[in-house]
Amino acid sequence: MKTRIYLFALLLLTFSSCSRTDNSFYNKVLGDFSNKSYFIALDIRSNDYKGRVIIENNDLYKCLNETKGWDKTIYHSKLLKILVHRRTLNVEKTDLIKWKFIKVKDVNNVYFRASKGVNSFIADYFIGTLFKYNVNEEEMYAVINQLFYWKIPVRFDSITGELILDN
C-alpha cells in the first residue's frame, strides 16, 4: 500500500513539475516596448505568407494593437501563450512589410553551427556581446531565430544600432 502511495505521489510531482514553465525570458522580451526592443521569433499565418518570422517586440505590439485592438495586457497574455506552446499567430490582412515582419529562411550554416552548442555558436557569431556582421542578412535573421529558440534575448543597441546579446 505504501508503495502505491509513493508511486502516486511521484507521478503527481512529475506531471505537475512538467506543466510549470519558466516564463522569465518571455516576460523580459514581451515587456520591452522601447524604440529598439528585443526580437521575437514566431510562426505566423497571413494572406500571403505562412512561416517563421522575426520582429521587434514594439513593432509586433503596434501591429496587433492597431489590427486587433490588443492593449499591452492582452498582448502579453496572448503572445505568452503562443510562444510557450509554439503556436501560430494569425495576422491575416496585415501588411507584413509595413509592420516590419522579417521572414526567416533555413540557413544550413546556422544549423551546422547550432549543432555545436550554444557557446560555440555565440563565439562564431559574436565578439563578446556584439554581432560580428561577417554574414549576409539572411544568415543574421536565422541567427536571431536560433538565439530566440535558445531563449537568448537579442536586440539592436539604441545608441550604436549594432545587434547585441542581452543576457
Disulfide bonds with the S-S distance in Angstrom:
none
